[in-house]
Amino acid sequence: MTSIDPVTLAVLKGRLEQIADEMDATLYRSAFNPIIAEARDACHGLYHATTGATLVQGTNGLPIFVGAMAFAVKAVIDKVAREGGLEEGDTFLFNDPYVGGTHLNDFRLVRPIFRSGELFCWLASAGHWLDIGGNVPGGYNPKATESFQEGVRFPPVKLFAAGKLNQDIVDLLAANSRVPTSNWGDLNGQLNALDLGQRRFEALLDEYSPATVSTAFEAFSDRAEALMRSAIRALPDGRYSFEDVLDNDGITDDMLTVALDLTIAGETMTLDFSRSSPPAQGPINISYATTAAACYVALKHIFTDVPANAGCLRPIDFVIPPTTLLGATAPKPMAGYTETILRLIGVVLGALAKADPERATAAPFGTINALSFAGHRANGDRWVMFSFFGGGMGGNPETDGLNHANNPISTATIPPLEILEASYPVMFRQWALRPDSAGPGTHRGGLGAIYEVEALSDAEVFLLGERGKVAPFGVLGGGPAGLNRFTWEAEDGEHSPPLVSKVTGVPVPTGRAVKLQTPGGGGWGSPLARAASLVARDVRLGYISVESARRDYGVAVSDDGELDEAATASLRKGAAA
């Protein structure tokens, strides 16, 4: 094997990450769909020629996509092994959630990179397309009982064969979407990103030689493995269990469990999800690949110094039976995968916090609240607005949780209201922090948000959310956050979903509105240990009410936020007794 010095290795690491970053930027700047262009619901990376393992990912791409993409690339590799016919200029397309996708809206493009006639590695792109058919505009169908009700499903197929576009596939994509122009723009954005990535990577091979770059790939993975083994070895051996629940599956109003038994033995770790609920009727199932990718994201939150490539997963074993909703197979519906991976990431963090309490972090808000508006414009054209929304992060050993943040599954951003209003016939009456939504604690949770959206033309609304029954939890004495709430205006007053967090086909006539109130994050540590001056400040800022200050923190504050120290001392003495 070619040797490589540390300086060259560091330079190549930066260059390769820059290639992935440029691919991300190319798609963000060219996509038609705000969920990619503004929210950055996409990713790019480089993958191993024979295993599909992640070699390099960008710093801005969606981490859950990066982890799942290794399975996606492997699905293409397996297809080529069965059928043969791989050529330079090929590009594969698919969205199959059972073999490396996440849900049907997330389209993957996978392209082989050849050098001197030999396959060297793969480039891949993933992006969330706005609509791909199914019963519900936007794809998030909370009443789906099989994937056929969620949209069109593509196995790995050649979009380009030896550089020639297969127009039949493009025609099928257009025929199966309510907004084909949006999808066409996103597809071309992803193709442009792959083109740029290929040019940049081939220039790198010209400069450093394939042997040197191959050696760097091996070194990156070996380094990640060594660091992960060291991080695991620093934790005490043992078995640590944690579980949390989902509100329901959209079909029946029964809660479902995501349970983990985590075992640490020396420098290895086993994540066993066997105690989780069986596959659900509704669309909150996920595949083995998505579960493994979500664990990858969770571990990166804990072991931040470990490089993000396949090497970090070598010391880790997964037990994800197909008899659970975390290892579901076709045709189980998977549109709401985001809700399940959020709970899954939470239980991984919870189990690791038991192994090392100093790492304990309260739960974040834990739902993306996938909200879709759909209707017809004045000229008859169909419009579909899909967006996700923010909430509070959990308190942690060092600070309060962030207010109005995005969930820990991604580096995506919440689409700005100005972009949504400019793109669709909607108007936001309110976009604000939600008082008293944060879990009380020594370090309180972050605040959730209030979004009130008015329809400027007749529309239907669909929601697939979570955390409407069991609030984000606090740790080490911290309190839970507020619950998720969704309501809409009707002639006879305000209504809310029978299943709390999921609903389909709500008519919203012109001038009427829906309101989404998202959870905050859980609290860290006893609220009675929070500095009274910080509680008074939170009252002045409107983060918490005077009543919450007294009830939850034992702090007496006037309506204008002035602290009554004597009354506070009395309240806290009584609470501690």
N, C-alpha and C positions, 0 to 999 in steps of 0.2 A: 504494500500500500504506500502511496506517495506520502511523504511527511509534509507537515505544514507548520509554519512558525506562528506564534500567538498573534503577532501583528497582522499577518495576512488573514488569519482566521477572523479577527475582529473586523477587519475591513470588509471581508466577504459577508459576514453577518449583517453589517450595515447596508451593504449594496443589495443583498437579497431581500431584506425587509423593505428597502426602498422600492424595489420592483413591485412587491405586493401592495405597498402603500400607493404607488402611482396607479396601479390597476384599480384600487378602491376609488381614488380621486377621479379617474376617468369615468367610471360608472356614475358616481354621485353627480358629476357635472353634466351628464348627457341623458340620464334616465328621465322619462316622462312622468313617472309616478312619484308623488311626494314622499311616499314611504321609503323609497330608495334615495331620491334626490335630497330630501331634507332630513328624514329620520335615519338614514344610513343603514337600512335593513338589508345588508348585503355583506359579502366578504370575498376575498381572493387569497390564493396560496399556491405553494409548490408541493408536489406529492411524489412519493417514491415510485420508481418505474414498475416494480414487481409486486409490492405489497400495498401500495396506495397510502402508506403512512404519511402523516404530516411532516414535512421537512421545514417549511418556513411559512409563517403567516404574517400578515400586515399588522400594524399597530392600531388600525382604525376599523377593521372588519368585525362583524358580529362573531363573538367567540363560539357561540353554540353552533354556528354554521361551520366554522373551521374544524371543530371536533367531529361533526357529523360527516364532513366532506371526505374524510379518509375512507369511510364506508362507501360513500358515493363513488369515489375513484376505484375502489376495489370492485364495485359492481360492474363498472366498465371493463376493468381488467378481466373479470370472470367471463363477461360476454365475449371479449376478444379471444380468450382461451377456448371457449366453446365453438365459436364461429369463424375465427380467424379474420383476415382481411384488413388488418390495421395498416394505414398508410399515412405518410406525411400529408398534412392538410385536412385530416379528419377532425371533426368536432362533434362530440356527443351531447345530446340534450336529454334530460329527464327530470321528473318530479316525484318519482315513486317513493312514498314515505317509508316503505317496508324494507328497502334495500339501500338506505343511505340518505334519503330525504328527511324532512321533518314534518311538513304537511304539504298539501297539493299546491298551494300558492308559491312555494319556494322552488324556483327552477334552477337546476344545475347545468352548467356547460363545462365539459371536460375535454381537454385537448392534449394529445401527445406531443412531446418535444423530442425530435430526433437529432442525433449528431452522427455524422458519417454513416448514415443509413441505419443506425441502431437507436432504439428507444432509450432516451436518457432520463426523462422524468415526465410528470404531467403538470399542466397548469389547470386551475379550476376556478370557476366563478359561480357564486350563488346570489340570487336576488329574489325579493318578495314581489310577485306580480299582483296587480290589483284585483283581477277577477279571472277565474278560469272555469266558469260555468257552475253547475250545481244548483241546489234549490234556493240558495241564499246569495244575494249580491255581496261580493267581497269574500265569500268562501267560508266564513266563520258561522257554520250552521249548528246551533246548539241542540237541534232536534235530530241531527243525523244519526242513523243507526248502522250505516255502512258507508264506505268511502264513495260509492257511486252518487250519493246525495250531496257530496262536498265539491265535486268538480271532476274534470277530466284527468285521467292518470296516464302518464307516459312512462313506459320502461325505458332503459337506455336505448336511444335510437341515434343514427347518424344524421345530424342536421347538415353537416358538410361531409362529403366523401371526396377525398383527394382534392380538396379546395373548391368543389362544386356544391352549391346550395341545393338542398332537396326542397323544392318549393312546395311539394305536397304536405310536408310537415308544417311549414309556415301557414298554409291554407287551413289545416286542421286546427292549429292554435287559434287562428282568427275566428274560425267558425264556432269555437267553443268558449267565447268570451263575450260578455256584455260590453266590454270596452277594448276592442281589438287594437285600436290605435295606441292606447297606453301600453299594452303589452308589446306591440311592435317596437315602440321606442325603447322599452327596457331591454328587449332582446338585442337590439342593435348596440345599446350601451354596453351590454355584457360582451358582445363580440368585439367591440372596439377595445375593451379592457384587455381581453385575451390577446388581441393583435399587438397592443403596446407591450404587454408582458413578454410575449414571445420575442419581439425585437430587442427589448432590454436584456433578456436572458441570453439570447444568442450573442449579443455584443459582449456580455460578461464572459461567456465561454471562449470567445475569440481572445479576450485579454488574459484570462487566467488558466485556460486549458480545462477540458473536461475532467482530467484526472485530479487536478487541484480542487475543483468544485465538488467532485464526488467525495473526496477526503474531508472537505469541510462539512458536507452533509452528515457524514458518519460522526465527525467530531461533535457537531451540534447535538445529535441525539445521545451520544455517549455522555456528554456533559450534563444534559437534562436528566438522564437516568441516575447519574452519580449524585447530583444535588437532591433529587427526590428521595433516593435511598437514605441519604444523610438526614433529610428532614423527617422522614418516618422513624428512623432510628432514634431521633431525639425525643420521640413520644413514648410514654410508658406502654409496655405490652398489655394487652387485655382485649376484652370484648365490650363495645360501647354501642348502646342502642338508642334510637330516637325515632319518633314518628309524628306525623301531622296529618291533617285531613283536607279533603276537597269538599266543597259545599254539596255538590251533586253532579250527576253526569248529563244533566239537561233533559233526561227522560223521566227518571224517578227522583224523588226528593230525598234520597238516602246519601249520607256522607260516605266517602271512600277514603281508605287509608293508604298513605305512602310511608312504608316502614323500612328502616335500615338497621341491620346488625353489622357493625364495623369491627373487624378484628385486626389488631396490630401485632405482628410477630417479628421482632427484630427489625429488618429493613424492608419488610413487605407488608402490604395491606390488602385485606379482602373486604369488598363491599357486597353484602348479601341483602337483596331486596325481596327474599322469598315470602316474607310475611305481609307483603302489600296485597291490596284488594285484587280480586280477579279482574280480567278485562271487562270494561264497562260497556253498557249498551250504547251510551252517548259518546261524543267526540273528544273525550279527555284521555284517550289511550295514547301511548307512545311506543315506538319500536325500541328494540335492543340498541340500535345505533344511536338513537336520540338520547336514551338513558346514559349510555357510556359517555356521550359528548357532554351532557349536563354535569356528570361527575367531574369531567375534565375541567369545566368552567369553575365548579365549586372548589376544587383543589387548587386552582390557580389563584383564587381569592385568599386562600390560607397561606400557600407557599409561593409568595409573590416573587421570590428570587429565582425560581425554577424556570428555565426557558420553556416557551410554549411550543413544543413539538412532540412527536410520538414517543420519544425517549422517556418522557416523564411518566408514561403509563406502563412502562415495562415492569416496575415492581408491584403493580396493582392487578388483582384478580377481581372479576365481576361475576356475580351470581344474579342473573336477571331471567327468571323462568318465564316461558311463554304463557304460563298459567296466571300471570299477573298483568295488570294494566300497564306495566312498564316494559313488557316484552311482547306486546300484542302483535298479531300477524293479520294479513289480509283476510277479509275486507273490513276489519274493524275501523271505525271512523277516528280520525286523528286531527281534525281541524283545530281543536283547542289545546294542542300540545304545549303551548307556552304556559298555560296555567299549571299543568302537571310538572313541567321541568322546574318551575319556580318553587313548587312544594318540595320537589326532589333535592334541589340545591339547598333548600333550608334544612332538610333532615341531614344532609351530609355535613353542613356547618354545625348543626346541633350535636351530632355524634362526636365530631372532632373537638367541640368545646368541652365535652365530658372528658375526653382524653387530656385536654390541656385547657383548664378553666380560664387561664389568662387570655385565651383567644375568644372567649365567649362574646358573641354579638347578638343583640336582639333581632327579631325577625323584621325584614323589610315589609312593605305593603303587600307584595306577593300576588299581584294580578296585573295583566296588561290592559284589562277592560277593552277587549277588541270590539269597537263600536263602528257599525257601518250604517251610513245613510244611502238611500238610493231613490232615484226618481227619473223624470224625463224633463229635459230642457224645453224651452218654448218652441224650438224647431223640431222637437220630437226625438232628439238624440238622447240616449241613455247616459246617466251619470251615476257613478258609484264613488262615494267617499268612505275610505277606511282609515281609521287612525287608532293608535294606542295612546294611553295617558299615564301621567305620573302619580307619584304618591311619596310617602315618607320612608326613609331608610331607618334601620334600627340603631338605637343607641349602642355605643361600644366602649371599651375600656378607656378610651382617650377623649372622646367628644360626643356631643349630641349627634343624632342622625341628621342627614341632609333633608331639608324641606324640598318637596316637589321634585324628586329625583326620578331617574329611570331605574328599572329593576336591575339586579346584579347578574342578569343573563347576558348583558350585551354592553357595547359601547354606543348603541343607538341613541338618538336624541328624540325628544318629543317634537312632532312637527309644529312649527310656529302657527299661531292662529291666523296671522296675516296671510300665510301661504294657503291654508285651508279655505279661508274666506275668499281669496282671489281665485281659487281653482273650482269652487263648488258654490251652489246657491244656499249657503248657510251663513249665519251671523252668530258670533259668540256674545251673549248677553253678559256672561260672567266667566272669568278665568282667574281664579284667586286661591290663596291659601285657605285651608279649612280649619277654623279654630277648634281646639279641643279634640283634634283627631290623633294627636301624638300620644304614645304610651308614656305615662309618667315614670320618672326614674332619676337617679343621681345624674345620669346623662339621659335626658329624655329622647324619645324618638323624634324623627323629622315629621313635619306636618304633611298631610295629604292635601288634596286640592278639590275645588269646586269648579265644574265646567257646566255651563248652561248654554245650550246650542239651539238657536231658533231656525226653523226651516223657512227659507225664502220662496220655496215652491213646494207643492205637495210632495211628500216623501214617505218612505217606510224606513223604520229603524230596527236594527238587530244588535243584540249585545251578547257577548260570551265573556263573562268575567268570573271572579271568585272572591273569596274572603267576605261573603255576605252573611255567613253564619258563625264562623270561628275567627276571632280577630288575630292579627299578627301578635305573636307572643313576646313578652318581656323575659329577661333573664336576671338571675342573681337578685331577685326582689323587685325588679322592674315590672311595671304594669302593661297590660295589653293596649293596643291602639284602637282607634275607632273602626267600625265595620264599614264595608263597602255598601253604598246605597245608590240606587238608580230609580228615577221617577220620570213621568211624562204628564203633560197637560192634556186633559180631555174636557168635553163639555160638562161632565158631571164632577169635575175636580181632578185631583192628583191621583195617579195610579202608580203601582210598583209591580214588578214581576212576581207571579206565584212561586217561581223557583228562585227568588231572591236576586240571583246574579246572572240569569240567562233568560233571554226572551227573543222571539222572532216576530217579524211582520207587524210592528206597532205603527199604525197610521199616524203621521204627524202632518196635519194640514198646514198650509201657508200661514205663518204668523204664530204657530204654536212651537213649544220648545220641549226639550228633554234636559234633565239635570243629572249629572254624574258626580257623586261625592266619594272620593277615593280614600282608602285607609291611610293612616300614618304608619310610622314604624314603632315597634315595641320599645319599651324603656329598659335601660341597663342600670341595675343597682337600686337600692331603696330610694323612693322619692323623698323620704324624710331627711336623707343625707344631702339633698341638693341645696346649694347655697340659696338662702332666702332672697338675696339680692338678685339672683338669676331668675327666680320665680317671679319677682316683682317686675323685672325687665320683660319677661315673656308676657305678662299681663299688659304692660304698656304697649308692646308691639302687636297686641291682639292675637298672639299665639294661643293663649289659654285664657279662660274666663276667671273672674274673681271667685266664682263658685268652685271651679276646678282647683285653683290655688289653695283654697281652704280645705276642700274635701280630699284631694289627692296628695298634696304636699305639706299640709299643716301650716300654711302660710297665710297670714291675714294681710290683705292688701285692699286699699280703697279703690273706688271705681276708676280713679285716674292713675292708679299704679303706685301709690305711696305705700311703703312698707310700714306696718305697725309691729315693731320689734317685740314689744311686751306681749301683745296678743299672740304673736307667732310662737314665742317661747312657751306660752301656756298651752297652745294647741299641740305643739310637738311633744311637750312633756306628757300630755294626756294620751296622745297617740302611741307613745313608746311604753306607757305603763301596762 
